[in-house]
């Protein structure tokens, strides 16, 4: 599992408000997006999101991980000199 891609997928899902909306935003199949989030949760050993009929909600661990991921993403983008470098790579790899 590419943790950078999984992190970018999770951020897109959280920003979009649901797995389905995140998949549309990434132009990726819902099954792929759902699997990447589940694989990340398994890798970390914690539940990051609670899936509901109306979308999703972050767990306490999920809020902490998303906050840390946003800091990482901003720093990575600043250092790489390319805007949204992680997201660009994720979108290319999700389809």
N, C-alpha and C positions, 0 to 999 in steps of 0.2 A: 504494500500500500504506500502510495506517495502521500506523505502527511501534509505537504504543502497544498496539494490538490484537494485533499479532504478538508483541510482548514478553509480553503477558499470556497468550497462547495457549502460548508456549514455557514459561512458568513453570508453567502448569497441567499441561502434558505432563510436565515434569520432576518435579513434585510427585506426579503420579499414577503415574509410572514407565514409561509407554508412551504411544504415540500413541493407541491405542484407548481406554485408560483416561482419558486426557486429554480425548478427544472425548466420552466418556460424562459426565465431570465437567462439561464445558461445555455438554452437551446439544446438541452440534453434530455434523454428519456427519464421519466420519473423513477423507474426501477434503478437506474444507474445512480441517481442522486440519493435515493433512499438507501441504497447499498453502501455508498461512500460514507454517509452519516453513520449508519449502523456499524460499519467497519472501524470508523474513528472511535466510536463509543466503546467498541470491543477492545481496541488497542489501548485506550486510556483506562479501561476498566471502570468507567462511570457512565451513567446516563446523562446525556447533555440536553436532550429535548424530550418533552412529553408530547406525543402526537395526539391530537384531538380531531374531532370531525370538522372543526372550524379552523384548523391550522396547527399551530404548535406553541408551546410555552417552554422557555428555558428553565432548566433546573438551576439550583444554586451553583453547581459545578459548571453547568453550561454557561451561566452568566460570567463566571470567572474566566472560563476558557475563551469565550468570545471577546471579552475585554482584552485579554493578553494577546489574542490573535490580531485584534485591530492594531494594537501597539506594534506588534511584530510587522504587520503588513505596511504600516506607515513608515517604519524604520527601513524596511527592505526597499520600499519604493524610493525613499529618499537616497539611499546608498546606491541603488542600481541606476538611478538617473532615468528610469523609465516609469511612466505612470502605470499604476495597477499591474505591475509585472506578474505578480502571482495570479491574479484573476485572468489575465490574458492567457497564461500557460494552462490554467485550469479549463477555460472554455475550449481551448484547442484540444485538450485531452479528454474531455467529457463526451464528445460525440462519437 
